[in-house]
Amino acid sequence: MLFRSSKFIIAQPFSDSVLAYNDNTNLSLAWKISSDIAEFVDNKLGSVYEISDGLVLLGCPITANNTAGRIIKYKINGGIIQSKVSFKDLDVVKTLPGPDQDTFYVLLDDNLTQGLNTRLKLVDTTGNIISIWGDNYELIHPTGLKVLNNNDVLVSE
């Protein structure tokens, strides 16, 4: 039997921008990530997804310190950024793992031009675009992303 402990992971607009608590009676702190790595804003979306134990995928919006949304693949042990992709003038609403370990779905919101460049993209770890959805302005200001077991992708607005 394979046992995998579960965690509550919180992204927040503070100096410890990501906190992970073990799902136990004490809610003990499992790990944390500094805002130097991933910064969040209180009135914007963003996301944290634990790919495997100690390896997380961060989706960060535009901040006062950074004019690009970012996805970061980050290894907790050793504090290593394995990959980082930036999206100039676009907020990262949410990012999730793609069909393989080196691809990511990233939901982007264009708040500068009223959603004109809002898209869902499948990108690799170097930022190459594999697929793109929303070219016909189907997405304006999305708020959620889910990938189903059959690899269908759901976007909510």
Salt bridges, closest charged atoms under 4 A:
ASP16 OD2 - LYS32 NZ 3.62
GLU50 OE1 - ARG4 NH2 3.90
GLU50 OE2 - LYS7 NZ 3.48
ASP53 OD1 - LYS7 NZ 3.15
ASP89 OD1 - LYS88 NZ 3.92
ASP91 OD1 - LYS44 NZ 3.26
ASP109 OD1 - HIS141 ND1 2.84
ASP135 OD1 - ARG119 NE 2.99
